[in-house]
Amino acid sequence: MRRVAIVAVAAVACGPGSHSPSPAAARPAAASPPAAASPPAAASPPAAASPPAAASPAPAASEPTPQQRFDRAVDTFYWETMDAHPGMAVSLGYHQYDGRLPDRSTDALARRAATLHNALALFESIEPAALSRTAQIEREVVLAAIRGELFDLDVVRAPWRNPMHYVEALDVSAYVARDYAPLADRARAIRAVCDGAGAFVRQAIDNLDAALPRTWIDTALLMTDGMIDFVGRDVVDATRALGDDDRKALIESLARCTNALVEYRDFLRARAKLATDAFALGPERFSQMVRDTEGVAIPLDRLEAIGRADLDRNWHNLEEAARAIRPRASVAKVVARVMNDKPAADQVLAEARAQVAQMRQFLIDHRIVTIPSDDVVEVRESPPFMRWNFAFLDGAGPFETAALPSFYYISPPDPAWPRRMQRAYIPFRGDLLFTTIHEVWPGHFLQGLHQRRSDSRVLKTFCSYAMSEGWAHYAEEMMWDAGVGDGDPRVRIGMLQNALLRDVRFLAAIGLHARGMSVEDAEALFRSKAFADPGNARQQAVRGTFDPGYLNYTLGKLMIRKLHDDWKTKVGDDYSLQRFHDEFLSYGCAPVPVIRRFMLGSDAGPPL
């Protein structure tokens, strides 16, 4: 999955950059944003360059045009969003926000909700036909971002119900992972976050409801323990080159952060005694999530049938692949044998590095898609606080001014697990190959490189969950169809096992949130239909309780497949796979139904 600073269920800050179709002339950069409110007692963040000031518009004798209204509104909304989510701003490369923590006080949350509701009304009131082509796309992207964040605030009530919400904000990995500035400057940013951690944790304690979902608390505790280890060990190790005075000051700040995290952990442990299993959105709110965040208005029964049909299709293909290996053996036995072909635990990262190079060359040799830059990705072990999922792509921000690496993180098994469970968690070779395809080439990393090329600040920043994860998942089957694996049914099983995992996510999301499915039921579904080992099955089922949007992997893939087929019919002899991919990726990370309307025109039809 793509690791991002979450703004909302569907609208997120994107990692490495973007590209937009036929952009209008780039607007002047907006004026430097006002200082973001931080919790009391937070140290001042280090100074950094602000965006260049925008030229003042000439006095107009008449009312502003819709395009002028939109340009002003989008700049205002953009910087208000950076102020509200400084961690997101830092991940994008806006280092004037270094060291800032978000304000999660009652007043600040109320102000943000009001800002979003007002912005929603304003952008809805602007007639899209009066805007440039790029602005029309931006308008749709901004509306999706607003609706997604409002869903998070008004429906999910994340600041009051999701304890993970606060752990993520204390993440200082951006300041140690990349050398975008001198170490002393980055250390000052870490100190600012750490010195504000105590007040921020107290905001969390004040906000969170008494009775919280059990799985959410468990995951927040896992993240908090990982963050304590990261702050106390990894950050200390990564900053050893500091001068004595700076290092002493940093160690003192890290100790304050650790104390705040321990206070939060103690709070969560106490809350665990009151925990409930009330995590479900319910059918109506689940449908609202899909509609508001991805622009997909499909009745829940039909949505479920679509996911089940894709599971059946992939299961049939799995049976076909298994018969090609051992015609008389059961599917389960063949899959078990294939899944036992694993690298040694200490060789997983090395094998992934080799796959990264091989898949990049495959794209070039087979003219799958344009590779727009020579940017590199480094394969690393996931930091402890990120190990609630197997793999992540952490992309360099699109507004970074230095050439910085992106990271393909792979999580090792939990050392507390029994040895047999740890061995089962290690991916088999086919699984690892398609994970690399998903995360790097031509998945998240490649999509981010295209996005980075945009002249539109909006299209570089906001991202649809279904487009991002749908593209990366679509890439897996597309690469098999293009010849990855040379027809080897063992490699095909690797692709299909990943597809079945995403199909089960789709059905588990609906089941957990709209059909009364228990976590144990979801866990059993992952084991029986996706061949997940016990550790992965539990991890995936638990994730579904707090991330119902993980149906977007399959939802996005299916929308992209349909768009591909419809666009191929539309362009006829002008079709090539590379041309389709390049055009699709030129729309940044807009919702797939939006891209569909712009690629197919007025006769686009429904996305599914």
Secondary structure, 3 states (H helix, E strand, C coil): CECCCECCCCEEECCCCECCCCCCCCCCCCCCCCCCCCCCCCCCCCCCCCCCCCCCCCCCCCCCCHHHHHHHHHHHHHHHHHHHCHHHHHHHCCHHHCCCCCCCCHHHHHHHHHHHHHHHHHHHHCCHHHCCHHHHHHHHHHHHHHHHHHHHHHHHCHHHHCCHHHHHHCCCCHHHHCCCCCHHHHHHHHHHHHHHHHHHHHHHHHHCCCCCEHHHHHHHHHHHHHHHHHHHHHHHHHCCCCCHHHHHHHHHHHHHHHHHHHHHHHHHHHHHCCCECCCCCCHHHHHHHHHHHHCCCCCHHHHHHHHHHHHHHHHHHHHHHHHHHCCCCCHHHHHHHHHCCCCCHHHHHHHHHHHHHHHHHHHHHCCCCCCCCCCCEEEEECCHHHCCCCEEEECCCCCCCCCCCEEEEECCCCCCCCHHHHHHHCCCHHHHHHHHHHHCCCCHHHHHHHHCCCCCHHHHHEEEHHHHHHHHHHHHHHHHHHCCCCCCHHHHHHHHHHHHHHHHHHHHHHHHHHCCCCHHHHHHHHHHHHCCCHHHHHHHHHHHHHCHHHHHHHHHHHHHHHHHHHHHHHHHHHCCHHHHHHHHHCCCCCCHHHHHHHHHHHHCCCCC
